[in-house]
């Protein structure tokens, strides 16, 4: 199995090299050269598998034989042993034909744990095999940072630096990033928004001298292994609802486009997905793009669903690559337009192809609050603001007998102020996280300045010594 860049000017890599690289050296994102395929009978045979066994079955084709089967099985089982629900990602019915896929039973109460716990173990294994160290740098709008820090804390072969927008994450999200006692963990509060943090991350990867000096690697969803791991829960939920003999639709709270692209990948692999519905908040660039065919950035403003407060959705590039029939020159043209003017127009054939598989909608902050209240009243089920945005959008997209699965991306206790303001209910953190808000914080505030951030990382990264 080889991985190719969406921009076509970087060499193809094997699985291990693609995982360590994160971003391709031409600025593109890695995708598999071809999609593994499962026949209906092969999917049918997956019914009843425990989540780790399903993950092993679905993900093994992506490895290209680079990790021995017994080793990969051990890494998968260790990753999902950190979850506090036997099913790992349980499916909960909230309406006559609507379901919430709970992805928040991991260590940091967010869907990012599903991929991050596995990614950390994969990277640790590859680095140990090679006798190497790596410097992990990540950007977060809230959940990625906590999940990455939990997964990589204390690992001897990596130092991890997480950039988060100062004052723009929830108190719980911040504490999950700033209270680690591990020596290899560094939390950086950047004066700006998430797009500024993500821009710094991409600039560091594109500074090849710096990248090589510190052995830079990434854990954002630009890293293929993050997308890969998330494919599994599309299979698990669809199988629970009758796949492959019954189609299923999904609505996904969407910011950086990685989670819903994993659903697209599952469909390419043979899973019978009817519709993939993109749910945005007031920062609705993706909903506008699907409506108009033009991707045009605007200012980002803070909402009650901060993980979706994004205007530059990095993983959308992967969909552009697929929609253009893997024409890397077209992708480069679009990305050049985005960099130069903050906008590009998608060719009619390509946007129409996207619309045949995706739908999109937005939920305002008032609609999010109303959905939290109404879902609690109707189903006695408490939503976090991101999942509530998707529930609101899904209500307008449901289609007859096809089940609609909403991805529940975070525990409501990660956003207690917004949930309590909407519902009157104060969601409590699980007992095992009860002391989080009393732990001492450790973080550094820096301006959105590439040189200052690179200097900070260089002075502290063991791989640079």
C-alpha positions as a Markdown table, in Angstrom:
| # | Residue | x | y | z |
|---|---|---|---|---|
| 1 | Unk | 0.0 | 0.0 | 0.0 |
| 2 | Unk | 1.4 | 3.3 | -1.1 |
| 3 | Unk | 0.3 | 6.8 | -0.1 |
| 4 | Unk | 0.3 | 9.7 | -2.6 |
| 5 | Unk | 0.1 | 13.5 | -2.0 |
| 6 | Unk | -3.0 | 15.4 | -3.1 |
| 7 | Unk | -0.6 | 17.9 | -4.7 |
| 8 | Unk | 1.3 | 15.4 | -6.7 |
| 9 | Unk | 4.8 | 16.8 | -6.2 |
| 10 | Unk | 6.0 | 14.7 | -3.3 |
| 11 | Unk | 7.2 | 11.1 | -3.5 |
| 12 | Unk | 4.8 | 8.3 | -2.7 |
| 13 | Unk | 5.4 | 6.8 | 0.8 |
| 14 | Unk | 4.7 | 3.5 | 2.5 |
| 15 | Unk | 2.4 | 3.4 | 5.6 |
| 16 | Unk | 5.0 | 4.0 | 8.3 |
| 17 | Unk | 6.7 | 6.9 | 6.5 |
| 18 | Unk | 3.3 | 8.5 | 5.7 |
| 19 | Unk | 2.4 | 8.3 | 9.4 |
| 20 | Unk | 5.6 | 9.9 | 10.5 |
| 21 | Unk | 5.5 | 12.6 | 7.8 |
| 22 | Unk | 2.0 | 13.9 | 8.5 |
| 23 | Unk | 2.0 | 16.5 | 5.9 |
| 24 | Unk | 3.6 | 15.8 | 2.5 |
| 25 | Unk | 6.7 | 17.9 | 1.6 |
| 26 | Unk | 4.8 | 19.6 | -1.2 |
| 27 | Unk | 2.2 | 20.8 | 1.3 |
| 28 | Unk | -0.4 | 18.2 | 0.2 |
| 29 | Unk | -2.1 | 15.5 | 2.3 |
| 30 | Unk | -1.5 | 11.8 | 1.9 |
| 31 | Unk | -4.2 | 9.4 | 0.7 |
| 32 | Unk | -3.9 | 5.7 | -0.2 |
| 33 | Unk | -3.0 | 5.1 | -3.9 |
| 34 | Unk | -6.1 | 2.9 | -4.0 |
| 35 | Unk | -9.0 | 2.2 | -1.6 |
| 36 | Unk | -9.2 | -1.2 | -0.1 |
| 37 | Unk | -12.4 | -2.9 | -1.0 |
| 38 | Unk | -14.8 | -5.1 | 1.0 |
| 39 | Unk | -17.5 | -7.1 | -0.7 |
| 40 | Unk | -21.0 | -7.3 | 0.8 |
| 41 | Unk | -20.3 | -10.8 | 2.0 |
| 42 | Unk | -17.0 | -9.7 | 3.6 |
| 43 | Unk | -18.9 | -6.8 | 5.4 |
| 44 | Unk | -21.6 | -9.2 | 6.4 |
| 45 | Unk | -19.0 | -11.4 | 8.0 |
| 46 | Unk | -17.9 | -8.5 | 10.2 |
| 47 | Unk | -21.3 | -8.5 | 12.1 |
| 48 | Unk | -20.9 | -9.2 | 15.8 |
| 49 | Unk | -17.2 | -8.5 | 16.0 |
| 50 | Unk | -16.0 | -6.7 | 19.1 |
| 51 | Unk | -14.7 | -3.1 | 18.3 |
| 52 | Unk | -11.0 | -4.0 | 18.4 |
| 53 | Unk | -11.5 | -7.0 | 16.2 |
| 54 | Unk | -13.5 | -4.9 | 13.7 |
| 55 | Unk | -10.7 | -2.3 | 13.7 |
| 56 | Unk | -8.1 | -5.0 | 13.0 |
| 57 | Unk | -10.2 | -6.3 | 10.1 |
| 58 | Unk | -11.0 | -2.9 | 8.5 |
| 59 | Unk | -7.6 | -1.3 | 9.0 |
| 60 | Unk | -5.1 | -4.1 | 8.2 |
| 61 | Unk | -5.2 | -3.5 | 4.4 |
| 62 | Unk | -3.9 | 0.1 | 4.9 |
| 63 | Unk | -0.7 | -1.2 | 6.6 |
| 64 | Unk | 0.7 | -2.7 | 3.4 |
| 65 | Unk | 2.3 | -5.5 | 5.5 |
| 66 | Unk | 4.7 | -3.0 | 7.3 |
| 67 | Unk | 3.5 | -3.9 | 10.8 |
| 68 | Unk | 3.4 | -7.5 | 11.8 |
| 69 | Unk | -0.1 | -8.8 | 12.4 |
| 70 | Unk | 0.5 | -9.7 | 16.1 |
| 71 | Unk | 2.0 | -6.3 | 16.8 |
| 72 | Unk | -0.8 | -4.4 | 15.2 |
| 73 | Unk | -3.4 | -6.5 | 17.1 |
| 74 | Unk | -1.6 | -5.7 | 20.3 |
| 75 | Unk | -1.5 | -1.9 | 19.6 |
| 76 | Unk | -5.2 | -1.9 | 18.7 |
| 77 | Unk | -6.3 | -3.7 | 21.8 |
| 78 | Unk | -4.1 | -1.5 | 24.0 |
| 79 | Unk | -5.6 | 1.6 | 22.4 |
| 80 | Unk | -9.2 | 0.7 | 22.9 |
| 81 | Unk | -8.6 | -0.7 | 26.4 |
| 82 | Unk | -8.4 | 3.0 | 27.5 |
| 83 | Unk | -12.1 | 3.5 | 26.7 |
| 84 | Unk | -14.7 | 3.3 | 29.5 |
| 85 | Unk | -17.5 | 1.6 | 27.6 |
| 86 | Unk | -17.3 | -2.0 | 26.6 |
| 87 | Unk | -18.6 | -1.2 | 23.1 |
| 88 | Unk | -16.0 | 1.6 | 22.7 |
| 89 | Unk | -18.4 | 3.6 | 20.5 |
| 90 | Unk | -21.9 | 2.7 | 21.4 |
| 91 | Unk | -25.0 | 3.5 | 19.3 |
| 92 | Unk | -27.9 | 5.1 | 21.2 |
| 93 | Unk | -31.4 | 5.5 | 19.7 |
| 94 | Unk | -32.8 | 9.0 | 20.2 |
| 95 | Unk | -35.8 | 8.9 | 17.8 |
| 96 | Unk | -37.9 | 6.6 | 15.7 |
| 97 | Unk | -35.1 | 6.3 | 13.1 |
| 98 | Unk | -32.4 | 8.5 | 14.5 |
| 99 | Unk | -29.3 | 7.5 | 16.5 |
| 100 | Unk | -26.4 | 9.1 | 18.2 |
| 101 | Unk | -23.0 | 7.3 | 17.9 |
| 102 | Unk | -21.3 | 8.1 | 21.2 |
| 103 | Unk | -17.6 | 8.7 | 20.4 |
| 104 | Unk | -16.8 | 10.3 | 23.8 |
| 105 | Unk | -16.0 | 7.4 | 26.1 |
| 106 | Unk | -12.2 | 7.7 | 25.8 |
| 107 | Unk | -9.8 | 9.4 | 28.2 |
| 108 | Unk | -10.6 | 13.0 | 27.2 |
| 109 | Unk | -14.3 | 12.6 | 26.4 |
| 110 | Unk | -14.1 | 13.5 | 22.7 |
| 111 | Unk | -14.1 | 11.6 | 19.4 |
| 112 | Unk | -10.4 | 12.5 | 18.9 |
| 113 | Unk | -9.5 | 9.8 | 21.4 |
| 114 | Unk | -10.6 | 7.1 | 19.0 |
| 115 | Unk | -7.8 | 7.8 | 16.5 |
| 116 | Unk | -5.3 | 9.4 | 18.8 |
| 117 | Unk | -4.9 | 6.5 | 21.2 |
| 118 | Unk | -4.0 | 4.3 | 18.2 |
| 119 | Unk | -1.9 | 6.9 | 16.4 |
| 120 | Unk | 0.3 | 7.4 | 19.5 |
| 121 | Unk | 1.0 | 3.6 | 19.7 |
| 122 | Unk | 1.6 | 3.3 | 16.0 |
| 123 | Unk | 4.1 | 6.2 | 16.0 |
| 124 | Unk | 5.8 | 4.9 | 19.1 |
| 125 | Unk | 6.2 | 1.5 | 17.5 |
| 126 | Unk | 7.7 | 2.8 | 14.3 |
| 127 | Unk | 10.1 | 5.2 | 16.0 |
| 128 | Unk | 11.3 | 2.4 | 18.3 |
| 129 | Unk | 11.8 | 0.0 | 15.4 |
| 130 | Unk | 14.0 | 2.7 | 13.7 |
| 131 | Unk | 15.7 | 4.0 | 16.9 |
| 132 | Unk | 14.5 | 7.5 | 16.2 |
| 133 | Unk | 12.8 | 10.4 | 18.0 |
| 134 | Unk | 10.2 | 12.8 | 16.7 |
| 135 | Unk | 8.8 | 16.2 | 17.6 |
| 136 | Unk | 5.1 | 16.3 | 17.4 |
| 137 | Unk | 3.4 | 19.6 | 16.8 |
| 138 | Unk | -0.4 | 20.0 | 16.6 |
| 139 | Unk | -3.0 | 22.7 | 16.3 |
| 140 | Unk | -6.3 | 22.4 | 18.1 |
| 141 | Unk | -9.6 | 24.2 | 18.3 |
| 142 | Unk | -10.1 | 22.3 | 21.6 |
| 143 | Unk | -10.4 | 18.5 | 21.5 |
| 144 | Unk | -7.4 | 17.4 | 19.4 |
| 145 | Unk | -5.0 | 19.0 | 21.9 |
| 146 | Unk | -6.3 | 17.2 | 25.0 |
| 147 | Unk | -6.6 | 13.9 | 23.2 |
| 148 | Unk | -3.0 | 14.2 | 21.7 |
| 149 | Unk | -1.5 | 15.1 | 25.1 |
| 150 | Unk | -3.2 | 12.2 | 26.9 |
| 151 | Unk | -2.1 | 9.8 | 24.2 |
| 152 | Unk | 1.5 | 11.0 | 23.9 |
| 153 | Unk | 2.3 | 12.0 | 27.5 |
| 154 | Unk | 5.3 | 10.3 | 29.0 |
| 155 | Unk | 6.3 | 8.6 | 25.7 |
| 156 | Unk | 10.1 | 8.5 | 25.5 |
| 157 | Unk | 10.5 | 8.9 | 21.8 |
| 158 | Unk | 8.3 | 12.0 | 21.3 |
| 159 | Unk | 8.0 | 15.6 | 22.5 |
| 160 | Unk | 4.6 | 17.1 | 21.9 |
| 161 | Unk | 3.8 | 20.8 | 21.4 |
| 162 | Unk | 0.1 | 21.7 | 21.1 |
| 163 | Unk | -1.0 | 25.2 | 19.8 |
| 164 | Unk | -4.4 | 26.3 | 20.9 |
| 165 | Unk | -6.2 | 29.7 | 20.5 |
| 166 | Unk | -5.8 | 31.7 | 23.7 |
| 167 | Unk | -9.1 | 32.3 | 25.3 |
| 168 | Unk | -11.1 | 30.4 | 22.6 |
| 169 | Unk | -11.4 | 26.9 | 24.1 |
| 170 | Unk | -13.7 | 25.8 | 26.9 |
| 171 | Unk | -12.2 | 25.7 | 30.5 |
| 172 | Unk | -12.4 | 21.9 | 30.5 |
| 173 | Unk | -10.7 | 21.7 | 27.1 |
| 174 | Unk | -7.9 | 24.0 | 28.3 |
| 175 | Unk | -7.3 | 22.0 | 31.5 |
| 176 | Unk | -7.0 | 18.8 | 29.6 |
| 177 | Unk | -4.1 | 20.4 | 27.7 |
| 178 | Unk | -2.4 | 22.4 | 30.5 |
| 179 | Unk | -2.4 | 20.1 | 33.5 |
| 180 | Unk | -0.2 | 17.3 | 32.3 |
| 181 | Unk | 2.8 | 16.7 | 34.5 |
| 182 | Unk | 4.7 | 14.8 | 31.7 |
| 183 | Unk | 8.1 | 16.3 | 30.8 |
| 184 | Unk | 7.5 | 15.8 | 27.1 |
| 185 | Unk | 4.3 | 17.9 | 26.9 |
| 186 | Unk | 4.2 | 21.6 | 26.0 |
| 187 | Unk | 1.0 | 23.6 | 25.7 |
| 188 | Unk | 1.2 | 26.9 | 23.7 |
| 189 | Unk | -1.6 | 29.4 | 23.9 |
| 190 | Unk | -1.4 | 31.4 | 20.6 |
| 191 | Unk | -2.8 | 34.9 | 20.5 |
| 192 | Unk | -5.3 | 34.4 | 17.6 |
| 193 | Unk | -7.9 | 31.9 | 16.4 |
| 194 | Unk | -7.7 | 28.3 | 15.3 |
| 195 | Unk | -7.0 | 29.2 | 11.7 |
| 196 | Unk | -3.9 | 31.1 | 13.0 |
| 197 | Unk | -2.7 | 28.0 | 14.9 |
| 198 | Unk | -3.3 | 25.8 | 11.9 |
| 199 | Unk | -1.5 | 28.3 | 9.7 |
| 200 | Unk | 1.5 | 28.2 | 12.0 |
| 201 | Unk | 1.5 | 24.4 | 11.9 |
| 202 | Unk | 1.4 | 24.3 | 8.1 |
| 203 | Unk | 4.2 | 26.9 | 7.9 |
| 204 | Unk | 6.4 | 24.8 | 10.2 |
| 205 | Unk | 5.9 | 21.7 | 8.0 |
| 206 | Unk | 6.6 | 23.8 | 4.9 |
| 207 | Unk | 9.9 | 25.2 | 6.5 |
| 208 | Unk | 11.9 | 22.1 | 5.4 |
| 209 | Unk | 15.1 | 23.1 | 7.3 |
| 210 | Unk | 13.2 | 23.4 | 10.6 |
| 211 | Unk | 11.2 | 20.3 | 9.8 |
| 212 | Unk | 14.3 | 18.2 | 9.3 |
| 213 | Unk | 16.2 | 19.8 | 12.2 |
| 214 | Unk | 13.5 | 18.8 | 14.8 |
| 215 | Unk | 12.2 | 15.6 | 13.1 |
| 216 | Unk | 8.8 | 17.2 | 12.8 |
| 217 | Unk | 5.7 | 15.0 | 12.8 |
| 218 | Unk | 2.0 | 15.8 | 13.1 |
| 219 | Unk | -1.1 | 14.4 | 14.8 |
| 220 | Unk | -3.7 | 16.7 | 13.4 |
| 221 | Unk | -6.2 | 15.1 | 10.9 |
| 222 | Unk | -3.7 | 16.0 | 8.2 |
| 223 | Unk | -2.1 | 12.8 | 9.3 |
| 224 | Unk | -3.6 | 9.9 | 7.4 |
| 225 | Unk | -3.6 | 7.5 | 10.4 |
| 226 | Unk | -6.1 | 9.8 | 12.1 |
| 227 | Unk | -8.6 | 9.5 | 9.2 |
| 228 | Unk | -7.9 | 5.8 | 8.9 |
| 229 | Unk | -8.7 | 5.0 | 12.5 |
| 230 | Unk | -12.0 | 6.9 | 12.3 |
| 231 | Unk | -13.3 | 4.8 | 9.4 |
| 232 | Unk | -13.9 | 1.9 | 11.8 |
| 233 | Unk | -16.8 | 3.5 | 13.7 |
| 234 | Unk | -18.7 | 4.1 | 10.5 |
| 235 | Unk | -18.5 | 0.3 | 9.9 |
| 236 | Unk | -19.4 | -0.5 | 13.5 |
| 237 | Unk | -22.6 | 1.7 | 13.5 |
| 238 | Unk | -23.7 | 0.7 | 10.0 |
| 239 | Unk | -23.3 | -3.0 | 10.9 |
| 240 | Unk | -25.4 | -2.5 | 14.0 |
| 241 | Unk | -28.2 | -1.1 | 11.8 |
| 242 | Unk | -28.1 | -3.9 | 9.1 |
| 243 | Unk | -25.3 | -3.1 | 6.7 |
| 244 | Unk | -24.5 | -4.2 | 4.1 |
| 245 | Unk | -28.2 | -5.1 | 3.5 |
| 246 | Unk | -29.5 | -1.8 | 4.6 |
| 247 | Unk | -28.1 | 1.7 | 3.8 |
| 248 | Unk | -27.3 | 4.2 | 6.5 |
| 249 | Unk | -26.9 | 8.0 | 6.4 |
| 250 | Unk | -24.6 | 10.0 | 8.7 |
| 251 | Unk | -24.6 | 13.6 | 9.9 |
| 252 | Unk | -21.3 | 14.9 | 11.2 |
| 253 | Unk | -20.4 | 18.0 | 13.2 |
| 254 | Unk | -17.8 | 19.4 | 10.9 |
| 255 | Unk | -14.9 | 21.7 | 11.3 |
| 256 | Unk | -11.7 | 20.5 | 9.7 |
| 257 | Unk | -13.5 | 17.9 | 7.5 |
| 258 | Unk | -11.5 | 14.9 | 8.8 |
| 259 | Unk | -14.3 | 13.1 | 10.5 |
| 260 | Unk | -16.7 | 13.2 | 7.6 |
| 261 | Unk | -13.9 | 12.3 | 5.2 |
| 262 | Unk | -13.5 | 9.1 | 7.1 |
| 263 | Unk | -17.1 | 8.4 | 6.3 |
| 264 | Unk | -16.4 | 9.1 | 2.6 |
| 265 | Unk | -13.5 | 6.6 | 2.8 |
| 266 | Unk | -15.8 | 4.0 | 4.4 |
| 267 | Unk | -18.1 | 4.4 | 1.5 |
| 268 | Unk | -15.3 | 4.1 | -1.0 |
| 269 | Unk | -14.4 | 0.8 | 0.7 |
| 270 | Unk | -17.9 | -0.6 | 0.1 |
| 271 | Unk | -20.0 | 0.4 | 3.1 |
| 272 | Unk | -23.5 | 1.3 | 1.9 |
| 273 | Unk | -23.8 | 4.9 | 3.0 |
| 274 | Unk | -26.7 | 6.8 | 1.5 |
| 275 | Unk | -25.8 | 10.4 | 2.4 |
| 276 | Unk | -23.1 | 12.1 | 4.3 |
| 277 | Unk | -24.4 | 15.3 | 5.8 |
| 278 | Unk | -22.0 | 18.1 | 6.9 |
| 279 | Unk | -23.2 | 20.1 | 9.9 |
| 280 | Unk | -21.6 | 23.5 | 10.5 |
| 281 | Unk | -22.3 | 26.2 | 13.0 |
| 282 | Unk | -22.4 | 29.9 | 12.3 |
| 283 | Unk | -18.9 | 29.6 | 10.8 |
| 284 | Unk | -20.5 | 28.0 | 7.8 |
| 285 | Unk | -17.9 | 28.0 | 5.0 |
| 286 | Unk | -18.7 | 24.4 | 4.1 |
| 287 | Unk | -22.4 | 24.8 | 3.9 |
| 288 | Unk | -21.9 | 27.9 | 1.8 |
| 289 | Unk | -19.4 | 26.0 | -0.5 |
| 290 | Unk | -21.9 | 23.2 | -1.2 |
| 291 | Unk | -24.7 | 25.8 | -1.9 |
| 292 | Unk | -22.7 | 28.1 | -4.2 |
| 293 | Unk | -19.7 | 26.1 | -5.5 |
| 294 | Unk | -17.3 | 28.8 | -4.2 |
| 295 | Unk | -15.0 | 28.3 | -1.2 |
| 296 | Unk | -14.6 | 31.7 | 0.3 |
| 297 | Unk | -13.2 | 32.4 | 3.8 |
| 298 | Unk | -14.6 | 35.0 | 6.1 |
| 299 | Unk | -13.7 | 36.0 | 9.6 |
| 300 | Unk | -14.1 | 33.4 | 12.4 |
| 301 | Unk | -16.2 | 34.3 | 15.4 |
| 302 | Unk | -16.6 | 32.5 | 18.6 |
| 303 | Unk | -19.6 | 30.2 | 19.2 |
| 304 | Unk | -20.8 | 27.7 | 21.8 |
| 305 | Unk | -19.4 | 24.9 | 19.6 |
| 306 | Unk | -15.7 | 26.1 | 19.4 |
| 307 | Unk | -14.3 | 23.0 | 17.8 |
| 308 | Unk | -16.3 | 24.0 | 14.6 |
| 309 | Unk | -15.1 | 27.6 | 14.7 |
| 310 | Unk | -13.0 | 27.2 | 11.5 |
| 311 | Unk | -12.8 | 28.7 | 8.0 |
| 312 | Unk | -9.9 | 26.7 | 6.6 |
| 313 | Unk | -11.0 | 23.0 | 6.6 |
| 314 | Unk | -7.7 | 21.2 | 5.8 |
| 315 | Unk | -9.2 | 17.8 | 4.9 |
| 316 | Unk | -11.5 | 19.3 | 2.3 |
| 317 | Unk | -8.4 | 19.1 | 0.1 |
| 318 | Unk | -8.6 | 15.3 | 0.2 |
| 319 | Unk | -12.2 | 15.5 | -1.1 |
| 320 | Unk | -11.1 | 18.0 | -3.8 |
| 321 | Unk | -8.5 | 15.4 | -4.9 |
| 322 | Unk | -11.1 | 12.7 | -5.2 |
| 323 | Unk | -13.7 | 14.9 | -6.8 |
| 324 | Unk | -11.3 | 16.0 | -9.5 |
| 325 | Unk | -10.5 | 12.4 | -10.4 |
| 326 | Unk | -7.2 | 12.7 | -8.5 |
| 327 | Unk | -6.0 | 15.6 | -10.6 |
| 328 | Unk | -3.2 | 17.1 | -8.4 |
| 329 | Unk | -2.7 | 20.1 | -10.8 |
| 330 | Unk | -6.4 | 21.1 | -10.1 |
| 331 | Unk | -5.9 | 20.7 | -6.4 |
| 332 | Unk | -2.7 | 22.9 | -6.5 |
| 333 | Unk | -4.7 | 25.6 | -8.4 |
| 334 | Unk | -7.4 | 25.6 | -5.8 |
| 335 | Unk | -4.9 | 25.7 | -2.9 |
| 336 | Unk | -3.0 | 28.6 | -4.6 |
| 337 | Unk | -6.2 | 30.5 | -4.9 |
| 338 | Unk | -7.0 | 29.9 | -1.3 |
| 339 | Unk | -3.6 | 31.1 | -0.2 |
| 340 | Unk | -3.6 | 34.2 | -2.5 |
| 341 | Unk | -7.2 | 35.4 | -2.2 |
| 342 | Unk | -8.9 | 33.3 | 0.5 |
| 343 | Unk | -11.2 | 31.8 | -2.2 |
| 344 | Unk | -11.5 | 29.5 | -5.1 |
| 345 | Unk | -14.4 | 28.3 | -7.3 |
| 346 | Unk | -14.9 | 24.6 | -7.8 |
| 347 | Unk | -15.5 | 23.3 | -11.3 |
| 348 | Unk | -19.2 | 22.5 | -12.0 |
| 349 | Unk | -18.5 | 18.8 | -12.6 |
| 350 | Unk | -16.6 | 18.4 | -9.4 |
| 351 | Unk | -19.1 | 20.3 | -7.1 |
| 352 | Unk | -22.0 | 18.4 | -8.7 |
| 353 | Unk | -20.2 | 15.1 | -8.0 |
| 354 | Unk | -19.7 | 16.2 | -4.3 |
| 355 | Unk | -23.4 | 17.1 | -4.0 |
| 356 | Unk | -24.3 | 13.6 | -5.2 |
| 357 | Unk | -22.7 | 12.2 | -2.1 |
| 358 | Unk | -22.8 | 15.0 | 0.5 |
| 359 | Unk | -25.3 | 17.4 | 1.8 |
| 360 | Unk | -24.7 | 20.3 | 4.2 |
| 361 | Unk | -26.5 | 22.6 | 6.6 |
| 362 | Unk | -25.8 | 25.1 | 9.4 |
| 363 | Unk | -27.1 | 25.6 | 12.9 |
| 364 | Unk | -27.0 | 29.0 | 14.6 |
| 365 | Unk | -26.2 | 29.3 | 18.3 |
| 366 | Unk | -29.9 | 29.8 | 19.0 |
| 367 | Unk | -30.7 | 26.7 | 17.1 |
| 368 | Unk | -28.1 | 24.7 | 18.9 |
| 369 | Unk | -29.5 | 25.8 | 22.3 |
| 370 | Unk | -33.0 | 25.0 | 21.2 |
| 371 | Unk | -31.9 | 21.5 | 20.0 |
| 372 | Unk | -30.2 | 20.8 | 23.4 |
| 373 | Unk | -33.5 | 21.7 | 25.2 |
| 374 | Unk | -35.8 | 19.8 | 22.8 |
| 375 | Unk | -33.7 | 16.7 | 22.7 |
| 376 | Unk | -33.6 | 16.6 | 26.5 |
| 377 | Unk | -37.3 | 17.0 | 26.7 |
| 378 | Unk | -38.2 | 14.5 | 24.0 |
| 379 | Unk | -35.6 | 11.8 | 24.6 |
| 380 | Unk | -34.1 | 12.5 | 28.1 |
| 381 | Unk | -30.7 | 12.7 | 26.3 |
| 382 | Unk | -28.2 | 15.5 | 26.9 |
| 383 | Unk | -26.2 | 16.8 | 23.9 |
| 384 | Unk | -23.1 | 18.8 | 23.7 |
| 385 | Unk | -23.2 | 21.9 | 21.4 |
| 386 | Unk | -21.4 | 20.2 | 18.5 |
| 387 | Unk | -23.6 | 17.2 | 18.5 |
| 388 | Unk | -26.6 | 19.4 | 18.9 |
| 389 | Unk | -25.6 | 21.3 | 15.8 |
| 390 | Unk | -25.6 | 18.0 | 13.9 |
| 391 | Unk | -28.9 | 16.9 | 15.4 |
| 392 | Unk | -30.5 | 20.1 | 14.2 |
| 393 | Unk | -29.1 | 19.8 | 10.7 |
| 394 | Unk | -30.0 | 16.1 | 10.5 |
| 395 | Unk | -33.7 | 16.8 | 11.3 |
| 396 | Unk | -34.0 | 18.6 | 8.0 |
| 397 | Unk | -32.1 | 15.9 | 6.0 |
| 398 | Unk | -33.6 | 12.6 | 7.2 |
| 399 | Unk | -34.9 | 10.4 | 4.4 |
| 400 | Unk | -37.7 | 7.9 | 5.0 |
| 401 | Unk | -36.7 | 4.4 | 6.0 |
| 402 | Unk | -32.9 | 5.1 | 5.9 |
| 403 | Unk | -31.6 | 5.4 | 9.5 |
| 404 | Unk | -29.8 | 8.6 | 10.3 |
| 405 | Unk | -26.8 | 8.4 | 12.6 |
| 406 | Unk | -25.5 | 11.6 | 14.2 |
| 407 | Unk | -21.9 | 11.4 | 15.3 |
| 408 | Unk | -21.8 | 12.4 | 19.0 |
| 409 | Unk | -18.3 | 14.0 | 19.1 |
| 410 | Unk | -18.0 | 15.2 | 22.7 |
| 411 | Unk | -19.4 | 14.6 | 26.2 |
| 412 | Unk | -21.7 | 17.4 | 27.3 |
| 413 | Unk | -19.5 | 18.0 | 30.4 |
| 414 | Unk | -16.7 | 19.4 | 28.2 |
| 415 | Unk | -19.0 | 22.4 | 27.5 |
| 416 | Unk | -20.9 | 22.8 | 30.9 |
| 417 | Unk | -21.6 | 26.6 | 30.5 |
| 418 | Unk | -23.3 | 26.2 | 27.1 |
| 419 | Unk | -25.2 | 23.1 | 28.0 |
| 420 | Unk | -26.4 | 24.5 | 31.3 |
| 421 | Unk | -27.4 | 27.8 | 29.7 |
| 422 | Unk | -29.5 | 25.9 | 27.1 |
| 423 | Unk | -31.0 | 23.2 | 29.3 |
| 424 | Unk | -30.8 | 24.2 | 32.9 |
| 425 | Unk | -28.9 | 21.0 | 33.6 |
| 426 | Unk | -25.2 | 21.2 | 34.7 |
| 427 | Unk | -23.4 | 18.2 | 33.2 |
| 428 | Unk | -20.9 | 16.7 | 35.6 |
| 429 | Unk | -17.5 | 15.4 | 34.6 |
| 430 | Unk | -17.1 | 11.6 | 35.1 |
| 431 | Unk | -15.8 | 10.8 | 38.6 |
| 432 | Unk | -12.4 | 9.8 | 37.2 |
| 433 | Unk | -12.0 | 13.4 | 35.9 |
| 434 | Unk | -13.6 | 15.1 | 38.8 |
| 435 | Unk | -10.4 | 16.8 | 40.0 |
| 436 | Unk | -9.4 | 18.2 | 36.6 |
| 437 | Unk | -10.5 | 21.8 | 37.3 |
| 438 | Unk | -8.4 | 22.0 | 40.5 |
| 439 | Unk | -5.1 | 20.8 | 38.9 |
| 440 | Unk | -2.3 | 23.3 | 38.4 |
| 441 | Unk | -1.9 | 24.6 | 34.9 |
| 442 | Unk | 1.3 | 24.8 | 32.9 |
| 443 | Unk | 1.3 | 26.6 | 29.5 |
| 444 | Unk | 3.0 | 29.4 | 27.6 |
| 445 | Unk | 1.3 | 32.3 | 25.8 |
| 446 | Unk | 2.9 | 33.3 | 22.4 |
| 447 | Unk | 2.0 | 35.6 | 19.6 |
| 448 | Unk | 1.0 | 34.2 | 16.2 |
| 449 | Unk | 4.6 | 34.5 | 15.0 |
| 450 | Unk | 6.3 | 31.6 | 13.2 |
| 451 | Unk | 9.9 | 32.5 | 14.2 |
| 452 | Unk | 8.9 | 32.7 | 17.9 |
| 453 | Unk | 7.1 | 29.4 | 17.9 |
| 454 | Unk | 9.8 | 27.6 | 16.0 |
| 455 | Unk | 12.4 | 29.0 | 18.4 |
| 456 | Unk | 10.4 | 27.8 | 21.3 |
| 457 | Unk | 10.0 | 24.3 | 19.9 |
| 458 | Unk | 13.7 | 24.1 | 18.8 |
| 459 | Unk | 15.0 | 24.9 | 22.3 |
| 460 | Unk | 12.9 | 22.1 | 23.9 |
| 461 | Unk | 12.7 | 19.3 | 21.4 |
| 462 | Unk | 15.0 | 16.4 | 22.2 |
| 463 | Unk | 15.1 | 15.4 | 18.5 |
| 464 | Unk | 16.8 | 18.7 | 17.8 |
| 465 | Unk | 19.7 | 18.0 | 20.2 |
